Amino acid sequence: MQAVMASDVAIAQFFFLEHLLLVHGHWCYRRISSMICYFFYKNIAFGLTIFLYEAYTTFSGQPAYNDWFLSLYNVFFTSLPVIALGVFDQDVSARFCLKFPMLYQEGVQNLLFSWRRVLAWMFNGVITAIIIFFFTTSAYKHQAFRKGGEVIDSGILGATMYTSVVWVVNCQMAISVSYFTLIQHIFIWGGIALWYLFLLAYGAITPIISTTAYRVFTEALAPAASFWIVTLFVVLSTLIPYFSFAAIQMRFFPMYHNMIQWIRFDGKGDDPEYCQVVRQRSVRPTTVGVSARLDAKFSTLSRASEV
């Protein structure tokens, strides 16, 4: 009992070890890698828009977003979908994890949490920020914001960019998730709805507190059709590159879990010949322990030379 209390994981029977490793081990590795990659993505996409705005204004010190916008980005509007991803996401069901145990090798070989994957998500965040900033500024640069001839100010531009960021980041999560639950729907779409509710409530406060956000949604953004059109256009433009890449990879260069997803999609999970083909095209031979084997070989050679 003392050993159980001092351990991180304890099982009553070795019978449970198979399910613990092949199912929960794979899910845990998948969720952690996706959470960290997505964390890099959403913060780079948000932070780079601030840097681009400062460069656009020749580093005048004028903030791109309201102070409360900056504070609540990682607290309410984009954090809950990441938590839901880390708790509920399943790229492959438990039955297929047990049926194809080689799927566990994706974690052993670190295929989903490599530097290549992390840098790819960071690059995706850079592309997202560039598209959001330049499309938004270009759309409002040489024309009136509304039919009455009103032009935008920094508060309207910042609120529009922030709205685009919230939409893009949450929609990117919706595309990345493999297993949707009701909670994930609530967190993803609720984060977007919460942003609009916050903008309404915060904008109704006295301008001494709300500053640049004072009635910015009710009096400036909501009545302008260009605000909704620009938001839709920016969201679609930022999601198309990732969606195209994911579709091409899934169709022509699938990973092992993608092949298993195809089995489930085609309804061939009980076809032994089809499943055997997928097993033969599984992940590459493991390279775990290469350094240990090299060390043992050099140690053996050194002892032989001493003799």
Helices and strands as residue ranges (DSSP letters): H 2-6, G 14-16, H 17-19, I 20-25, H 26-56, H 67-72, I 73-77, H 79-88, H 94-99, G 101-104, H 105-108, H 115-139, H 154-176, H 182-203, H 207-210, G 211-213, H 216-216, I 217-221, H 225-252, H 256-266, H 272-280, H 290-306
